[in-house]
Amino acid sequence: MIRAGLLALWLLVGGVQMAGAMETVQQRIDSLLPASQLYLPEGKGPFPVVIQLHGCGGPKKLQAAWAPVAREAGWAVIVVDSYAYRRISTLEAYMTVCIGVRLWGRERAGDLFAMMEWARHQGWADPNRIAVAGWSHGGWTAMDAMALKPGDEAARETHLAGLPAEPLSGLVGVFLLYPYSGLGSLSAERGMRADVPVDAIVGTRDSVVGGRSNGKRIAGIAKPGSPVNVTVFETATHAFDETDNHDIRMHYDPGLTERARQMYRDFLKAAATRPSPFLTPARYAQAPQP
């Protein structure tokens, strides 16, 4: 999982990344939708929307287990599968994405931008209340999305043409679980430009992305307004909330998982009442029901 090895270091120093072909935002949306999952809460919208970004191992059962937490809090949930349309198998993911050879956070940020744009056009969605939740590589993605400059840089790094002038329109908060912030992290290098609350959970026994050192690095990332809020889980390993992992470095902890889920509920409930610093144009709010 996101262990930046010697090859990743060489790629970084040499400035070489696996570049994908340019797509339009609509093409990326059309590619992501078939494998993405949508969970709507009970009642009548428009609902606040949280976009969940999986770790480098893929969506697994983990995302389906977390989605009801947000749904019960009154949020619509979009679980994005970043691998299906790229035809990245689980084995290939561990051998390439997880060691930093392929699909860095700044590139995958295009998936987040695309799904935010799709959500803003849905009648059941509140375009001014969008949150992001990211696990490991998904956390790297979320933070780098907030570091990218709109315009030419965002288009170049995400390989997307036709991005909105403000790709983060409607963003009200970001929730992170054991996010990667090491070598190749754009946000760790330059900070995040988005002035929204960012809460992160890190474990002291996380040997994959780092324990306390990772927490200190994330807490030190510059951000307008309030700093990143980091909660340290004593004894937690990487993927402490995943019941079906088979990595000896990772151990499921039901108590810490429930604590993290309660934090997720509380974070979303607070975010639902928070205005976005990036208000969306009126045309999104007037979108017809699908």
Legacy VTK file of the C-alpha trace (Angstrom):
# vtk DataFile Version 3.0
C-alpha trace
ASCII
DATASET POLYDATA
POINTS 290 float
0.000 0.000 0.000
1.475 3.346 -0.948
5.029 2.488 -0.004
7.186 4.831 -2.092
10.131 2.614 -3.034
13.306 3.254 -4.935
11.527 3.162 -8.262
9.011 5.770 -7.103
11.886 7.920 -5.900
13.550 7.645 -9.294
10.287 8.583 -10.986
9.908 11.612 -8.768
13.450 12.876 -9.166
13.399 12.235 -12.881
10.054 13.925 -13.251
8.655 10.935 -15.075
5.100 9.806 -14.503
2.858 7.509 -16.439
0.803 10.029 -18.346
-2.666 9.174 -19.539
-4.425 10.499 -22.599
-6.496 13.649 -22.191
-10.206 13.130 -21.628
-13.088 15.525 -21.218
-14.769 15.737 -17.850
-17.871 14.118 -19.323
-15.829 11.218 -20.682
-14.354 10.632 -17.236
-17.819 10.771 -15.686
-19.143 8.264 -18.206
-16.183 5.984 -17.480
-16.527 6.126 -13.686
-20.299 5.867 -13.307
-20.829 2.197 -14.280
-18.668 0.884 -11.440
-19.503 3.562 -8.866
-22.110 2.985 -6.181
-24.785 5.462 -5.099
-26.539 5.335 -1.721
-29.397 7.767 -1.096
-30.804 8.468 2.374
-34.502 8.249 3.128
-36.631 11.287 2.473
-36.738 13.897 -0.224
-33.667 15.761 -1.396
-31.705 17.695 -2.174
-29.242 15.891 0.075
-25.676 16.784 1.008
-23.294 14.474 -0.843
-20.125 12.748 0.332
-17.759 11.188 -2.191
-15.813 8.208 -0.819
-12.399 7.452 -2.304
-10.964 3.981 -1.714
-7.379 3.088 -0.863
-4.815 1.715 -3.285
-6.157 -1.839 -2.893
-9.510 -0.879 -4.411
-13.052 -0.469 -3.031
-13.325 -3.966 -1.480
-16.097 -4.514 1.103
-14.775 -1.644 3.158
-16.563 1.127 1.271
-19.909 -0.664 1.363
-19.499 -0.950 5.131
-18.836 2.766 5.576
-21.507 4.112 3.204
-24.446 3.396 5.580
-22.768 5.538 8.254
-23.034 8.595 6.018
-26.449 7.596 4.716
-27.840 7.333 8.242
-26.483 10.823 8.900
-28.675 12.081 6.039
-26.026 12.190 3.317
-26.081 10.755 -0.165
-22.962 8.671 -0.763
-21.035 8.141 -3.988
-18.445 5.365 -3.736
-16.050 5.902 -6.619
-14.225 2.952 -8.190
-11.089 4.398 -9.752
-9.857 1.043 -11.075
-12.636 -0.601 -13.060
-12.497 1.618 -16.131
-8.699 1.720 -16.007
-8.745 -2.097 -15.917
-6.463 -2.170 -12.899
-6.764 -5.549 -11.195
-6.179 -6.019 -7.472
-2.792 -7.602 -8.142
-1.783 -4.822 -10.523
-2.932 -2.230 -8.008
-0.660 -3.634 -5.307
2.248 -3.923 -7.733
1.959 -0.455 -9.266
-0.397 2.014 -7.566
0.489 0.977 -4.017
4.216 1.560 -4.536
3.814 4.868 -6.319
4.615 3.782 -9.865
1.180 4.561 -11.245
-1.790 6.865 -10.564
-0.475 9.425 -8.105
-2.897 11.395 -5.966
-2.732 14.493 -8.132
-3.710 12.474 -11.218
-6.515 10.596 -9.489
-7.850 13.969 -8.286
-9.478 14.100 -11.723
-11.827 11.313 -10.636
-12.893 13.414 -7.668
-13.356 16.548 -9.781
-15.422 14.598 -12.315
-17.732 13.033 -9.739
-18.198 16.347 -7.973
-19.226 17.856 -11.298
-21.647 14.983 -11.905
-23.164 15.321 -8.432
-23.695 19.051 -8.836
-26.028 18.353 -11.776
-28.224 15.833 -9.966
-31.596 16.996 -8.710
-31.305 14.931 -5.521
-27.991 16.589 -4.610
-27.282 19.880 -2.868
-24.498 21.369 -5.038
-23.305 23.561 -2.169
-22.838 20.748 0.357
-20.291 18.255 -0.927
-17.784 16.466 1.298
-14.996 14.005 0.538
-13.869 10.977 2.540
-10.581 9.342 1.605
-8.852 6.187 2.771
-5.049 5.985 2.388
-4.474 6.615 -1.347
-7.917 8.208 -1.423
-6.767 10.609 1.286
-3.694 11.463 -0.786
-6.048 12.107 -3.702
-8.342 14.372 -1.693
-5.515 16.466 -0.300
-3.794 16.823 -3.659
-7.118 17.847 -5.226
-7.137 20.741 -2.770
-3.544 21.610 -3.631
-3.955 21.786 -7.405
-4.357 25.205 -8.966
-7.490 25.561 -11.125
-6.872 25.988 -14.804
-3.846 24.731 -16.691
-2.204 22.915 -13.791
-5.334 20.993 -12.793
-5.975 20.017 -16.416
-2.377 18.889 -16.947
-2.078 16.819 -13.782
-5.508 15.157 -14.010
-5.479 14.743 -17.821
-8.916 16.370 -17.973
-10.148 18.989 -20.394
-13.163 21.159 -19.672
-12.857 21.339 -15.901
-15.005 24.005 -14.197
-13.304 27.254 -13.316
-13.507 26.057 -9.702
-13.347 22.245 -9.587
-14.017 22.286 -5.821
-17.326 24.154 -6.033
-19.588 23.156 -3.157
-16.867 21.553 -1.007
-17.589 21.822 2.734
-15.150 19.370 4.325
-12.751 16.446 4.000
-12.504 13.370 6.249
-9.358 11.229 6.010
-8.407 7.823 7.341
-4.699 6.921 7.489
-3.935 9.129 4.450
-0.659 8.966 2.572
1.352 12.207 2.670
4.874 11.182 1.740
7.005 11.268 -1.372
5.066 12.658 -4.346
2.391 14.330 -2.231
1.646 17.717 -3.762
-0.273 18.925 -0.711
2.617 18.120 1.621
4.930 20.022 -0.709
2.919 23.220 -1.111
-0.106 23.068 1.200
-3.813 23.122 0.395
-5.591 26.135 -1.028
-9.125 25.137 0.066
-10.277 26.697 3.335
-12.540 23.880 4.526
-12.263 21.703 7.656
-10.016 18.664 7.187
-10.081 15.912 9.813
-7.603 13.031 9.670
-7.200 9.823 11.664
-3.755 8.230 11.921
-2.580 5.167 13.832
0.546 4.879 15.950
1.307 1.403 14.568
0.812 2.259 10.914
3.915 0.847 9.248
2.553 1.474 5.755
2.244 5.266 5.550
3.856 6.047 8.900
2.504 6.439 12.414
3.043 9.551 14.511
5.446 10.932 11.910
2.687 10.811 9.302
0.324 12.554 11.686
2.822 15.343 12.322
3.413 15.738 8.591
-0.311 16.011 7.878
-0.886 18.406 10.777
1.879 20.584 9.364
0.355 20.931 5.910
-0.430 24.590 5.331
-4.067 25.488 4.787
-5.938 28.810 4.793
-7.807 29.362 8.030
-7.791 26.532 10.561
-5.085 23.832 10.452
-5.693 20.193 9.617
-7.166 18.422 12.634
-5.340 15.129 13.280
-6.622 12.502 15.715
-4.101 9.855 16.751
-5.421 6.352 17.415
-3.097 4.568 19.805
-2.258 0.995 18.673
-4.075 1.405 15.326
-2.432 -0.100 12.253
-3.058 0.831 8.655
-6.532 -0.273 7.536
-7.616 -0.931 11.129
-11.236 -0.720 9.923
-10.923 -3.405 7.251
-12.213 -6.848 8.193
-11.021 -8.767 5.129
-7.402 -7.726 4.675
-4.683 -10.391 4.760
-1.630 -8.202 5.278
0.262 -9.108 8.453
1.007 -5.403 8.999
-2.691 -4.613 9.324
-5.077 -5.657 12.075
-8.797 -5.057 12.297
-9.866 -3.308 15.496
-13.659 -3.229 15.998
-13.497 -0.743 18.854
-11.399 1.778 16.958
-13.524 1.220 13.864
-16.682 2.176 15.732
-14.915 5.208 17.182
-13.865 6.281 13.687
-17.384 5.793 12.350
-18.833 7.947 15.111
-16.315 10.634 14.209
-17.436 10.328 10.575
-21.087 10.766 11.604
-20.287 13.796 13.728
-18.109 15.322 11.008
-20.846 14.993 8.378
-23.555 16.337 10.666
-21.449 19.429 11.285
-20.543 19.755 7.603
-24.222 19.698 6.618
-24.721 23.065 8.319
-21.521 24.638 7.003
-21.432 26.991 3.998
-18.972 26.213 1.233
-16.296 28.808 0.455
-16.816 27.862 -3.191
-20.476 28.487 -3.957
-21.761 26.868 -7.128
-23.437 28.742 -9.993
-27.232 28.877 -9.853
-27.604 26.505 -12.823
-26.553 23.540 -10.683
-29.161 24.193 -8.019
-31.844 24.402 -10.705
-31.048 20.995 -12.172
-34.205 18.905 -12.791
-34.879 15.640 -10.976
-33.475 12.602 -12.872
LINES 1 291
290 0 1 2 3 4 5 6 7 8 9 10 11 12 13 14 15 16 17 18 19 20 21 22 23 24 25 26 27 28 29 30 31 32 33 34 35 36 37 38 39 40 41 42 43 44 45 46 47 48 49 50 51 52 53 54 55 56 57 58 59 60 61 62 63 64 65 66 67 68 69 70 71 72 73 74 75 76 77 78 79 80 81 82 83 84 85 86 87 88 89 90 91 92 93 94 95 96 97 98 99 100 101 102 103 104 105 106 107 108 109 110 111 112 113 114 115 116 117 118 119 120 121 122 123 124 125 126 127 128 129 130 131 132 133 134 135 136 137 138 139 140 141 142 143 144 145 146 147 148 149 150 151 152 153 154 155 156 157 158 159 160 161 162 163 164 165 166 167 168 169 170 171 172 173 174 175 176 177 178 179 180 181 182 183 184 185 186 187 188 189 190 191 192 193 194 195 196 197 198 199 200 201 202 203 204 205 206 207 208 209 210 211 212 213 214 215 216 217 218 219 220 221 222 223 224 225 226 227 228 229 230 231 232 233 234 235 236 237 238 239 240 241 242 243 244 245 246 247 248 249 250 251 252 253 254 255 256 257 258 259 260 261 262 263 264 265 266 267 268 269 270 271 272 273 274 275 276 277 278 279 280 281 282 283 284 285 286 287 288 289
